[in-house]
């Protein structure tokens, strides 16, 4: 089995454990699986990071939208400043924007090479926990801007 096939088997296994099927949460248009935790939706997909011809690497990436990026430049600056502060405080996750959707997201990613099932589950659970936590936290923060 290839590393990609192992990772897809991990997704199938996790889906069975939570009472669903991988094909039921898969979107062929985005080539991603969509999990939920609390008020958060987690998008999980595989992506190829191309390097030189011998160093292509496949990553599993998880994105969970937290809030819309404000249009107001002052509010936008304050949100980005808060996100950067949080980036330096929390391990295993980072904050980033999806500019084509004007969203601030919490992000986790890992090279799938050598990843075992427990690491996979921990990554999905962690991103779900932090997304659910931070969407509330940032909504409160945005309300004060």
Secondary structure, DSSP 8 states (H G I E B T S, - for coil): --HHHHHHHHHHHHHHHTT--GGGSEETTTTEEEEEETTEEEEEEEEEE--STT--EEEEEEEEEEEE--SSHHHHHHHHHHHHHHHHH-SS-EEEEETTTTEEEEEEEEE-TT--HHHHHHHHHHHHHHHHHHHHHHHHHHHT-
